[in-house]
Amino acid sequence: MKNQITLKELTLINFKGILNKTISFDQITNVFGDNGTGKTSVFDAFVWLFFGKDSTDRKDFQVKTLDKDNNIIPKIEHEVSAKVIIGGREITIRRILKENWVTKRGSEFPEFSGNETSFFWDEVPMLLKDFTARVNGVMDEQVFKLITNPLAFNSMKWEDRRNVLIQLSGGENLDELAGENPEYQKLVKELSVGKTIAEYKKQVASTVALAKQNIKLIPTRIDEVNRTKPEAYDFNSLRTLLEVKDGELAKLDEAITNKSGAFDESNRANNENKTKASNLKFEIEQIQIAAKREAQTKMKPDTSTVDGLKATLQTKQSDLETANNAIATLQTKAANIGNEIQNIKVKQDAKRVEWNTENAKELVFNDGDFCCPTCKREFEESDKAAQQEQMKANFAAEKQRKLAENVSQGKALGQEVLAYQTELTAIENRITIGKNTVTDIETAIGEITSSIAAAEANVTTPDPTQEDLIYESILSMNPEYKAKQQQLATVTALIVEVPTVDTTELKAKKASLVADMDAIKTKLRNEAQIAAANTRIEQLDEEEKVLANEIATAEKLQFTIDNFNKLRVDTLERKINERFKFVSFKMFEQQINGGEKECCEALIDGVPFSDANTASKINAGLDIINTLCDFYHVTAPIFIDNRESVVKLIDTESQIINLIVSENDKALRIEAAPELQTAVA
């Protein structure tokens, strides 16, 4: 059972230039008027009442009434109300837009501060969200637009039109289309992972194109591998020759080793003796250096007493510098404290002057003190006396507060002076102690200086000519020195000149033999490279077979996709067009490459909707509205603009409101008529 929505009465107050008009509607209602008389405004008012938009789906259209200069008439309410029959029950719905005018503090005139919209459902005031919920409970906004305007559906994007039609047809059931066909079933399973037929077809086409591109490259790649093959030799003969030369190399190595063996043994013993002699020389030199150092030490004068006194003197001088620095720091700090005390005393003197000044103040009344500040009229005597007493009390309290504050601040300054004087006394005591310490250190420095002079006079210097005698004496008494000299003489006697051994010719033969063997090994490496190239050619041949099989399989799949897609296209268009009487829809467009491109174009006797005349477009729109009303189980008033262009409308269950251009009607004229012909006549 359909939910029928019928417009019974519509009232416009100050809406888009219509000051106050109430229109009653029948099942078929004709609205006559010249251009600009407000026919479309009636449709706009009906849509605005429910959704706050005009008939073209704009929110920001001009609702307010304008004056002759095209300016908004301020401070008036803009209202649309309707009596609507919904499901057999009459309901009154109302929307009011009004301006807020506020007079700000200090301003003489009110100012516009924004708009406010009120909503009523059966005279019950509501908030916007509650009103919207009531409207949505009756009908979805998108459905409302589609079933109240014959041109609305075909003004949508083709993708949106297509989605609505597919929904009408019950959607696409690919499993049902596949039926018992195993190839179709396999295709549908592949599509179930989120791919469309078009996307899967592109994927397969890409696979075929890539495979064909790769298979074309196989012969070129085989030719490239053949061209990289090195020269072939008799590799078995080369391996035999390499074994022979390897034996010859072993014999040469043995001859070189035998000839050099005797020389190496003799030379090894001689080198060991040279090493021993070098080590003994180093050890003897170390003993001599130690003896020289000992002799030099014995030649130095004894200055230990003088050195000790000089170290003590240096310590005392450092102590004296530290003490003097400490005294200077304390003296600077004492001077700073003295300055602070003087500054505070200056502040104390200022506070005393301030106290005497404040204490001497008296309250004096002037003639103008007791007059009205606005009109300058003198106060009554009783009021004047009361004010004088109040002023005296206030003056005395303020004076007492300031004097007390002055005394408190003076006492605080006195405490600061006392604290600074205590600190200054402590610092002066530390300065006195420091000066006594400096005197003691200076006395000690004088005594140490005298002791140094006496000790330096007693220092004796040895005769420098005795140093060599002392050195020789130290060496003569060292038994290790004598033993190592004897060992050095024995080892030196064993060192002889060893004759060299000539193996030049043998080594030259060996080098020539190694070069020949390297050349053979280089040729043998060609065998492995040729084998690798042959293996690669076999792999490319196998890859060519795999690609050929892959192309055949993919092309077969393309054929399956094309057949299945044709079945899908035919089935979808048939299911959709079965629901319409006057209009049909083309849901797919044939491509040059043989593929199908999704579209959604309405056809009227084979003519595209965009190319049809006005009458055909309106009847096509009514056919679409009839189908949508059947699907959504709802009807609503249909507003048909330019109705004068249509002689005969197709049948519809919905209420019809014809908007008819009539040059003679300079104001809206409303008539109820079962047929337009009768109404126009």
C-alpha positions in Angstrom: 0.0 0.0 0.0 1.4 3.4 -1.0 1.9 6.3 1.4 0.0 9.0 -0.5 1.0 12.6 0.1 -1.5 15.2 -1.1 -1.2 19.0 -1.0 -4.5 20.5 0.1 -3.6 24.1 0.8 -0.5 26.2 0.6 -0.1 29.7 2.2 2.8 32.1 1.3 3.4 35.2 3.3 6.2 37.6 2.2 7.8 34.7 0.3 9.9 35.7 -2.8 7.7 38.7 -3.5 4.4 37.0 -2.8 3.0 39.1 0.1 0.1 37.0 1.2 -1.6 34.2 -0.9 -3.4 31.0 0.0 -3.9 28.4 -2.8 -6.2 25.4 -2.6 -5.3 22.3 -4.6 -7.3 19.5 -6.1 -6.1 16.2 -7.6 -5.3 18.3 -10.8 -4.6 22.0 -10.2 -3.6 24.5 -12.9 -1.6 27.6 -11.9 -1.8 30.3 -14.6 0.4 33.3 -14.8 2.6 35.5 -17.0 6.4 35.2 -16.7 7.6 36.6 -13.3 4.2 36.3 -11.6 5.5 33.6 -9.1 4.5 30.2 -10.6 7.9 28.7 -9.8 7.8 30.4 -6.4 4.8 28.2 -5.5 7.0 25.1 -6.2 9.9 26.7 -4.3 7.7 27.4 -1.3 6.5 23.8 -1.1 10.1 22.4 -1.2 11.4 25.1 1.2 8.6 24.3 3.7 10.0 20.7 4.0 13.7 21.0 3.3 14.8 24.6 3.5 15.8 24.6 -0.2 14.2 25.8 -3.5 13.0 23.5 -6.3 16.6 23.5 -7.8 18.1 22.2 -4.6 19.7 25.5 -3.5 19.9 26.5 0.2 21.1 30.1 -0.4 18.3 31.3 -2.6 16.5 34.6 -1.8 13.5 33.9 0.4 12.9 37.4 1.6 10.7 39.9 -0.2 12.4 42.8 -2.0 11.2 46.4 -2.5 11.1 48.2 -5.8 14.8 49.1 -5.5 15.7 45.4 -5.1 16.5 45.8 -1.4 15.3 43.4 1.3 12.3 44.7 3.3 13.5 44.5 6.9 11.7 43.4 10.1 9.0 41.3 8.5 8.4 37.5 8.8 8.6 35.2 5.9 6.3 32.2 6.2 5.1 29.2 4.3 2.4 26.8 5.7 0.6 23.9 4.2 -2.2 21.6 4.8 -1.0 18.2 3.7 -2.8 14.8 3.7 -0.4 12.1 4.6 -1.7 8.5 4.8 -5.3 9.8 5.0 -4.6 12.2 7.9 -4.5 16.0 7.4 -1.5 17.7 8.9 -0.6 21.4 9.1 3.1 22.2 8.6 4.6 25.6 8.9 8.1 27.2 8.6 8.8 30.9 9.5 11.9 32.9 8.8 12.3 36.1 10.9 15.0 38.7 11.5 16.5 39.4 14.9 17.0 43.2 15.6 18.9 44.1 18.8 19.5 47.6 20.3 23.0 47.5 21.8 23.8 49.4 24.9 24.6 53.1 24.2 23.0 52.8 20.7 19.8 54.7 19.7 18.7 52.4 16.9 18.4 48.6 16.7 20.8 46.6 14.5 20.2 43.4 12.5 21.9 40.4 14.3 20.9 37.4 12.1 18.0 35.2 11.1 16.0 32.8 13.1 13.7 30.0 11.7 10.8 28.5 13.6 9.1 25.1 12.8 5.6 23.9 13.6 4.1 20.4 13.0 0.3 20.4 13.6 0.8 23.7 15.4 3.4 22.1 17.8 6.6 24.2 17.8 9.7 22.1 17.2 13.5 22.4 17.0 15.1 21.9 13.6 16.4 18.3 14.4 12.9 17.2 15.5 11.2 18.8 12.5 13.7 17.1 10.2 13.1 13.8 11.9 9.3 14.2 11.3 9.9 15.0 7.6 12.3 12.1 7.1 9.7 9.8 8.7 7.4 10.7 5.9 9.8 10.6 3.0 13.5 10.7 2.1 14.6 14.1 0.7 16.2 12.5 -2.4 13.1 10.5 -3.2 10.9 13.6 -2.7 12.9 15.5 -5.3 12.7 12.7 -7.8 8.9 12.2 -7.5 7.8 15.8 -7.5 9.6 17.1 -10.5 9.5 15.3 -13.9 12.9 16.7 -14.9 14.7 15.9 -11.6 15.8 12.3 -12.4 17.4 13.2 -15.7 19.2 16.2 -14.2 21.1 13.9 -11.9 24.6 12.7 -12.7 24.5 9.6 -14.9 26.2 7.5 -12.2 23.5 8.4 -9.7 20.8 7.7 -12.2 22.3 4.3 -12.9 22.5 3.4 -9.2 18.8 4.2 -8.7 17.8 2.1 -11.7 20.0 -0.8 -10.6 18.3 -0.6 -7.2 14.9 -0.6 -8.9 15.8 -3.7 -10.9 16.7 -5.6 -7.8 20.5 -5.2 -8.4 22.8 -7.5 -10.3 23.0 -11.1 -9.1 26.2 -12.4 -10.8 25.8 -15.9 -9.3 22.3 -16.1 -10.8 23.7 -15.0 -14.2 26.5 -17.6 -14.1 24.0 -20.4 -13.6 25.5 -23.9 -14.2 28.2 -22.6 -16.6 31.5 -23.6 -14.9 33.5 -20.9 -16.8 31.0 -18.2 -15.7 31.1 -19.5 -12.1 34.9 -19.3 -12.0 34.7 -15.7 -13.4 32.1 -14.7 -10.7 34.4 -16.1 -8.0 37.3 -14.0 -9.2 35.0 -10.9 -9.2 33.9 -11.6 -5.6 37.3 -10.3 -4.3 36.3 -6.7 -5.0 37.0 -6.3 -8.7 34.5 -5.1 -11.3 34.1 -6.8 -14.6 35.7 -3.8 -16.3 38.7 -3.9 -13.9 39.1 -7.6 -14.3 38.9 -7.3 -18.1 41.6 -4.6 -18.0 43.7 -6.9 -15.8 43.4 -9.8 -18.3 44.1 -7.5 -21.2 47.2 -6.2 -19.5 48.4 -9.8 -18.9 47.9 -10.7 -22.6 49.7 -7.5 -23.8 52.6 -8.1 -21.4 52.9 -11.7 -22.4 52.8 -10.9 -26.1 55.4 -8.2 -25.6 57.7 -10.6 -23.7 57.2 -13.5 -26.2 58.3 -11.2 -29.0 61.6 -10.6 -27.2 62.5 -14.3 -26.8 64.2 -14.8 -30.2 66.2 -11.5 -29.7 67.3 -12.6 -26.3 68.3 -16.1 -27.6 70.4 -14.4 -30.3 72.1 -12.2 -27.7 73.0 -15.3 -25.7 74.4 -17.0 -28.8 76.5 -14.0 -29.6 78.0 -13.9 -26.1 79.3 -17.6 -26.4 83.2 -17.7 -26.4 85.3 -19.8 -28.9 85.1 -23.6 -28.5 88.2 -25.8 -28.2 89.1 -29.4 -27.8 88.7 -29.1 -24.0 89.8 -32.8 -23.3 93.1 -32.3 -25.1 93.7 -29.0 -23.2 93.1 -30.8 -19.9 95.6 -33.5 -20.8 98.2 -30.9 -21.8 97.7 -29.0 -18.6 98.4 -32.2 -16.6 101.7 -32.7 -18.4 102.9 -29.1 -17.8 101.9 -29.4 -14.2 104.3 -32.3 -13.8 107.1 -30.3 -15.5 106.4 -27.4 -13.0 106.8 -29.8 -10.0 110.2 -31.0 -11.3 111.5 -27.4 -11.7 110.3 -26.4 -8.2 112.3 -29.5 -6.8 115.5 -28.5 -8.7 115.3 -24.9 -7.4 114.7 -26.1 -3.9 117.7 -28.6 -3.9 120.1 -26.0 -5.4 119.2 -23.4 -2.8 119.1 -25.8 0.2 122.8 -25.8 1.2 123.1 -22.0 0.7 120.1 -21.4 2.9 121.5 -23.5 5.8 124.9 -21.7 5.8 123.3 -18.3 5.5 120.8 -19.1 8.3 123.7 -19.8 10.8 125.6 -16.7 9.7 122.5 -14.5 10.2 121.9 -15.9 13.7 125.5 -14.8 14.7 124.9 -11.4 13.2 121.8 -11.1 15.3 123.6 -12.2 18.5 126.4 -9.6 17.8 123.9 -6.8 17.3 122.0 -7.7 20.5 125.3 -7.8 22.5 126.3 -4.4 21.2 123.0 -2.9 22.3 123.3 -4.3 25.8 126.9 -3.0 26.2 125.8 0.4 25.0 123.0 0.4 27.7 125.6 -0.4 30.4 127.8 2.4 29.2 124.9 4.9 29.2 124.0 4.0 32.8 127.6 4.4 33.9 127.8 7.8 32.2 124.6 8.9 34.0 126.0 7.8 37.4 129.3 9.6 36.9 127.4 12.9 36.0 125.3 12.5 39.1 128.4 12.2 41.4 129.8 15.4 39.8 126.7 17.6 40.7 127.0 19.8 43.8 124.7 19.1 46.8 121.9 21.8 46.7 119.2 19.8 48.6 119.2 22.2 51.5 118.9 25.3 49.3 116.2 23.7 47.2 114.1 22.8 50.3 114.4 26.4 51.6 113.4 27.8 48.1 110.3 25.6 48.0 109.3 26.8 51.5 109.8 30.4 50.4 107.6 29.9 47.4 104.8 28.5 49.6 105.0 31.4 52.0 104.9 33.9 49.1 101.8 32.2 47.7 100.2 32.4 51.2 101.0 36.1 51.4 99.3 36.8 48.0 96.2 34.8 49.1 96.0 36.8 52.4 96.3 40.2 50.7 93.6 39.2 48.1 91.3 38.2 50.9 91.8 41.5 52.8 91.1 43.5 49.5 87.9 41.5 49.0 86.7 42.2 52.6 87.6 45.9 52.3 85.5 46.2 49.1 82.5 44.4 50.7 82.8 46.7 53.8 82.8 49.8 51.5 79.6 48.5 49.7 77.9 47.9 53.0 78.8 51.4 54.2 77.2 52.8 51.0 74.0 50.8 51.6 73.8 52.1 55.2 74.1 55.7 53.9 71.4 55.1 51.2 69.0 53.7 53.8 69.6 56.7 56.1 68.7 59.0 53.2 65.4 57.1 52.8 64.8 57.3 56.6 65.2 61.1 56.4 62.7 61.2 53.5 60.2 59.2 55.5 60.4 61.6 58.4 59.7 64.6 56.1 56.9 62.6 54.5 55.3 61.9 58.0 55.5 65.5 59.0 53.9 66.7 55.7 51.1 64.2 56.0 50.5 64.9 59.7 50.2 68.7 58.9 47.4 68.2 56.3 43.9 69.6 57.1 40.6 69.1 55.3 39.4 72.3 53.6 35.9 72.6 52.0 35.3 74.7 48.8 32.1 76.2 47.6 31.7 73.9 44.6 32.2 70.7 46.6 28.5 70.4 47.4 26.8 71.0 44.0 25.1 68.5 41.6 27.8 67.6 39.0 25.1 67.6 36.2 22.9 70.7 36.9 25.3 72.6 39.2 22.5 73.2 41.8 23.7 73.5 45.4 22.7 70.7 47.8 20.3 71.2 50.7 21.9 72.2 54.0 21.0 68.8 55.6 22.6 67.0 52.8 25.6 69.3 52.8 26.2 68.7 56.6 26.0 64.9 56.2 28.4 65.0 53.3 30.9 67.2 55.3 30.8 64.7 58.2 31.4 61.8 55.9 34.3 63.6 54.1 35.9 64.5 57.5 35.7 60.8 58.6 37.1 59.6 55.4 39.9 62.2 55.5 40.9 61.3 59.1 40.9 57.6 58.3 43.0 58.0 55.2 45.4 60.3 57.1 45.8 57.8 59.9 46.3 54.9 57.4 49.1 56.8 55.6 50.9 57.8 58.9 50.8 54.2 60.1 52.1 53.0 56.8 54.9 55.6 57.0 55.9 54.5 60.5 55.9 50.8 59.4 58.2 51.6 56.5 60.5 53.6 58.7 60.9 50.8 61.2 61.7 48.3 58.4 64.5 50.7 57.2 65.9 50.8 60.7 66.0 47.0 60.9 67.9 47.0 57.6 70.5 49.5 59.0 70.9 47.4 62.1 71.5 44.2 60.1 74.1 45.9 57.8 76.0 47.4 60.8 76.2 43.9 62.4 77.6 42.5 59.2 80.0 45.4 58.8 81.5 44.9 62.4 82.1 41.2 61.6 83.9 42.0 58.3 86.1 44.7 60.0 87.2 42.0 62.6 88.1 39.6 59.8 90.2 42.4 58.1 92.1 43.0 61.4 92.9 39.2 61.7 94.0 39.1 58.1 96.4 42.0 58.5 98.0 40.3 61.5 98.4 37.1 59.4 100.1 39.1 56.6 102.6 40.6 59.1 103.4 37.0 60.4 104.0 35.7 56.8 106.2 38.7 55.8 108.4 38.0 59.0 108.7 34.3 58.0 109.7 35.2 54.4 112.5 37.4 55.6 113.9 34.7 57.8 113.7 32.1 55.0 115.5 34.5 52.6 118.4 34.8 55.0 118.7 31.1 55.5 118.9 30.5 51.7 121.7 33.0 51.3 123.7 31.2 54.1 123.0 27.7 52.6 124.1 28.8 49.1 127.5 30.0 50.5 128.2 26.5 51.9 127.6 24.7 48.6 130.8 23.2 47.0 131.3 22.4 43.2 133.3 19.2 42.2 136.3 19.3 39.7 134.9 18.6 36.2 138.1 16.8 35.1 137.3 13.9 37.5 134.1 12.9 35.5 135.9 10.6 33.0 138.0 8.9 35.8 134.8 8.2 37.7 133.1 6.8 34.5 136.0 4.4 33.8 136.1 3.3 37.4 132.4 2.4 37.3 132.8 0.3 34.1 135.9 -1.5 35.5 134.0 -2.6 38.6 131.0 -4.0 36.5 131.5 -7.8 35.9 128.5 -8.0 33.4 130.1 -5.4 31.2 133.4 -7.4 30.9 131.5 -10.7 30.2 129.4 -9.2 27.4 132.5 -7.7 25.7 134.1 -11.2 25.7 130.9 -12.8 24.2 130.8 -10.1 21.5 134.4 -10.9 20.4 133.6 -14.6 20.2 130.5 -14.2 18.1 132.1 -11.6 15.8 134.9 -14.2 15.0 132.2 -16.6 13.7 130.7 -14.2 11.1 131.9 -15.0 7.6 131.0 -14.0 4.0 128.6 -16.6 2.4 128.7 -17.0 -1.4 125.4 -16.6 -3.3 123.5 -19.3 -5.4 122.4 -18.5 -9.0 118.9 -20.0 -9.8 118.0 -17.4 -12.5 117.8 -19.8 -15.4 115.5 -22.3 -13.5 113.2 -19.5 -12.4 113.0 -18.1 -16.0 111.9 -21.6 -17.2 109.3 -21.8 -14.4 107.9 -18.4 -15.3 107.5 -19.4 -19.0 105.8 -22.7 -17.9 103.4 -20.9 -15.6 102.4 -18.5 -18.4 101.7 -21.4 -20.7 99.5 -23.1 -18.0 97.6 -19.8 -17.4 96.8 -19.6 -21.1 95.4 -23.2 -21.1 93.3 -22.4 -18.0 91.8 -19.3 -19.7 90.7 -21.5 -22.7 89.3 -24.1 -20.4 87.0 -21.4 -18.7 85.2 -21.1 -22.1 83.7 -24.5 -21.5 81.8 -23.4 -18.5 80.6 -20.2 -20.2 79.4 -22.1 -23.2 77.5 -24.6 -20.9 75.9 -21.6 -19.1 74.8 -20.0 -22.4 73.2 -23.3 -23.6 71.3 -23.6 -20.3 70.0 -20.1 -20.6 68.8 -20.8 -24.2 67.0 -23.9 -22.9 65.3 -21.7 -20.2 64.3 -19.1 -22.8 62.8 -21.8 -25.0 60.8 -23.1 -22.0 59.7 -19.5 -21.1 58.4 -19.0 -24.7 56.2 -22.1 -24.3 54.9 -20.9 -21.0 54.1 -17.4 -22.4 52.3 -18.9 -25.4 50.2 -21.1 -23.1 49.5 -18.0 -20.9 48.4 -16.0 -23.9 46.0 -18.7 -25.1 44.5 -19.1 -21.6 44.1 -15.3 -21.1 42.5 -14.9 -24.6 40.1 -17.7 -23.8 39.3 -15.8 -20.5 38.7 -12.6 -22.5 36.2 -14.4 -24.7 34.4 -15.7 -21.5 34.3 -12.2 -20.0 32.9 -10.7 -23.2 30.2 -13.3 -23.4 29.3 -13.0 -19.7 29.3 -9.2 -19.9 27.0 -9.2 -22.9 24.6 -11.5 -20.9 24.9 -9.1 -17.9 24.3 -6.0 -20.1 21.2 -7.6 -21.8 19.8 -8.9 -18.6 20.3 -5.6 -16.7 18.7 -3.4 -19.4 15.8 -5.9 -19.8 15.1 -6.0 -16.1 15.2 -2.1 -15.9 13.2 -1.4 -19.0 10.5 -3.9 -18.0 9.5 -1.4 -15.3 8.8 1.5 -17.6 6.0 2.1 -20.2 7.0 5.3 -22.0 10.8 5.5 -21.6 13.7 3.0 -21.9 17.3 3.2 -20.7 20.6 2.4 -22.3 22.9 1.2 -19.5 26.0 0.4 -21.6 27.7 2.1 -24.6 29.5 0.0 -27.2 33.2 1.0 -27.5 35.3 1.1 -30.7 37.5 -1.8 -29.3 34.4 -3.9 -28.8 34.1 -3.4 -25.1 31.2 -2.1 -23.1 31.3 1.3 -21.2 28.8 1.9 -18.4 26.4 4.8 -18.9 22.8 5.7 -18.2 20.8 7.5 -20.9 17.0 7.7 -21.1 15.5 7.0 -24.6 12.1 8.1 -25.8 11.2 6.0 -28.8 15.0 5.6 -29.4 15.6 9.4 -29.1 18.0 10.5 -26.3 16.2 12.4 -23.5 18.5 15.4 -24.1 17.3 15.7 -27.8 13.6 15.1 -27.1 11.0 17.9 -27.1 9.5 19.4 -23.9 6.3 17.2 -24.0 8.3 14.0 -24.5 10.7 15.0 -21.6 7.8 15.7 -19.3 5.9 12.5 -20.1 9.2 10.5 -19.8 9.6 12.2 -16.4 6.1 11.1 -15.4 6.8 7.5 -16.5 10.0 7.6 -14.3 8.0 9.1 -11.4 5.3 6.4 -11.7 8.0 3.7 -11.5 9.8 5.3 -8.6 6.4 5.7 -6.7 5.7 2.0 -7.2 9.2 1.1 -6.0 9.2 3.4 -2.9 5.5 2.9 -2.2 4.8 6.6 -2.0 3.2 9.4 -4.1 3.6 13.2 -3.7 2.4 16.2 -5.7 4.1 16.6 -9.1 4.9 20.2 -10.1 5.0 20.4 -14.0 6.6 23.6 -15.3 5.8 24.8 -18.9 2.7 22.6 -18.8 1.3 24.6 -21.8 3.8 22.8 -24.0 2.2 19.4 -23.3 -1.1 18.5 -25.0 -1.6 15.1 -23.2 0.0 13.7 -20.1 0.4 10.0 -19.4 -1.7 8.6 -16.6 -0.3 8.9 -13.0 -1.7 8.3 -9.5 0.1 11.3 -8.1 -1.5 14.7 -7.6 -0.7 17.1 -10.5 0.1 20.8 -10.2 0.5 22.4 -13.6 2.5 25.6 -13.9 1.2 27.3 -17.1 2.5 30.4 -18.8 -0.4 32.7 -19.5 0.4 36.1 -20.9 -3.0 37.6 -20.0 -2.7 36.6 -16.3 -0.6 39.3 -14.7 -1.3 37.8 -11.3 -1.6 34.1 -10.4 -4.8 32.4 -11.3 -5.7 29.0 -9.8 -8.1 26.6 -11.3 -9.0 22.9 -10.7 -9.5 20.8 -13.8 -9.4 17.1 -14.7 -7.6 17.8 -18.0 -5.4 20.7 -19.2 -7.4 21.0 -22.4 -10.5 21.7 -20.5 -8.7 24.2 -18.2 -7.1 26.1 -21.1 -10.3 26.2 -23.1 
